[in-house]
Amino acid sequence: MKFDNQMTLVVDAKTKNESFIRSTIAAFCVEANPTLSEINDVKTAVSEAITNSIVHGYDGTDGKITIAVGLCNREVFITIIDQGKGIEDIQKARKPFFTTKPEQERSGMGFTVMESFMDNLIVKPNDSGGLIVHMKKKFGD
């Protein structure tokens, strides 16, 4: 797909970078003229994906997260890639309330939240054993 505009960020997998990432993506999306509600949906979904990468993918170890964002007309396409440990059973992990870290009071709702706030969500393993999360949202239905 040819995008009207696109960007790529590569950041350390650290919790302190989560707000920077979601704010940067929100600012990038402004040219598509989203409503406040739409931009909040994107920010929430991105927060969940980034948090999953940090908490579950890297589990306290060093690593990088790559975030690619493209705009086409009034749609945003977001891809988040980590090289963490991945997920053994992606379908199981996508079920509401599934968590591998109940001792950390994780709700197990990350993928459910992403799916509810975005129009499309694809989660798949990458060659390094980490995950690739593709999300899409159309602004102004």
C-alpha atoms as one frame of an Amber mdcrd trajectory, in Angstrom:
protein
   0.000   0.000   0.000   1.176   3.497  -0.765   0.816   5.814   2.194   0.159
   9.558   2.103   2.612   9.862   4.985   4.537   7.435   7.152   7.019   7.243
   9.996   9.037   4.674  11.907  10.208   4.843  15.508  12.675   2.512  17.185
  12.723   2.845  20.955  14.060   1.012  23.974  11.520  -1.378  25.497  11.093
   0.674  28.653   7.893   1.626  30.395   8.931   5.281  30.463   8.783   5.351
  26.627   5.135   4.263  26.408   3.666   7.763  26.825   6.153   9.204  24.320
   5.174   6.592  21.728   1.446   7.074  22.059   1.744  10.882  22.065   3.959
  10.786  18.978   1.514   8.554  17.107  -1.401  10.762  18.156   0.401  13.865
  16.885   1.258  12.107  13.626  -2.419  11.195  13.079  -3.616  14.818  13.376
  -3.287  15.376   9.623  -6.059  12.751   9.102  -8.394  14.951  11.187  -9.555
  12.337  13.715 -12.066  13.136  16.421 -10.837  13.262  20.009 -12.590   9.959
  20.625 -10.870   8.346  17.630  -7.432   9.551  18.656  -8.029   8.315  22.214
  -8.947   4.894  20.780  -5.635   4.784  18.901  -3.660   5.924  21.954  -5.288
   3.263  24.135  -4.651   0.462  21.642  -1.036   1.556  21.146  -0.504   1.706
  24.918  -1.735  -1.859  25.273   0.499  -3.143  22.465   3.582  -1.365  23.803
   2.916  -2.508  27.363   2.522  -6.103  26.160   5.876  -5.908  24.372   7.643
  -4.511  27.428   6.027  -6.631  30.137   5.525  -9.935  28.343   7.876  -9.851
  25.365  10.993  -8.605  27.067  10.070  -9.399  30.682  12.541  -6.936  32.173
  15.349  -7.546  29.692  16.762  -4.997  27.275  15.336  -4.780  23.798  13.939
  -2.550  21.099  10.421  -1.939  19.855   9.843  -0.788  16.286   6.686   1.179
  15.551   5.711   1.904  11.948   2.754   4.183  11.247   1.223   4.970   7.881
  -1.654   7.205   6.877  -3.711   6.617   3.764  -6.683   8.887   3.216  -8.355
   8.847   6.636  -7.006   5.504   7.827  -4.077   4.827  10.130  -2.056   1.630
   9.909   0.150   0.831  12.894   2.659  -1.994  13.157   4.444  -2.738  16.414
   7.318  -5.221  16.341   9.399  -6.668  19.145  12.088  -9.324  19.255  11.050
 -10.577  22.668  10.134 -14.109  23.651   6.874 -14.181  21.695   3.679 -15.983
  22.612   3.384 -19.752  22.527  -0.363 -19.776  21.746  -1.505 -16.483  20.211
  -5.166 -17.533  19.960  -5.248 -18.419  23.653  -3.506 -15.155  24.563  -6.165
 -13.191  22.651  -8.960 -14.537  24.849 -10.260 -12.103  27.490  -8.692 -12.443
  30.951  -5.783 -14.634  29.800  -2.545 -13.550  31.439   0.828 -15.111  32.045
   1.510 -12.699  34.902  -1.388 -12.895  37.387   1.045 -12.151  40.233   1.507
  -8.678  38.723  -2.240  -8.092  38.730  -2.424  -8.126  34.931  -6.027  -8.208
  33.708  -5.401 -10.215  30.554  -7.418  -7.731  28.503  -4.655  -6.222  26.322
  -5.589  -7.847  23.013  -9.304  -7.483  23.768  -8.828  -3.743  24.353  -6.789
  -3.379  21.136  -9.446  -5.229  19.180 -12.301  -3.184  20.627 -10.681   0.190
  19.895  -9.323  -0.556  16.417 -11.090  -1.682  13.237  -8.644  -4.486  12.572
  -6.053  -6.353  14.652  -3.622  -9.013  13.439  -1.132 -10.616  15.817   1.536
 -12.935  14.486   4.986 -14.214  15.377   8.021 -12.762  13.667  11.157 -14.610
  12.636  13.061 -13.559  15.765  10.547 -15.166  18.093   8.937 -11.867  19.036
   5.592 -10.523  17.875   4.223  -8.346  15.135   0.989  -6.503  15.891  -0.830
  -4.829  12.992  -3.676  -2.427  13.788  -5.866  -0.318  11.551  -8.388   2.429
  12.283 -10.501   4.453   9.891 -11.258   7.982  10.999 -14.620   9.582  10.330
 -16.845   6.624   9.500
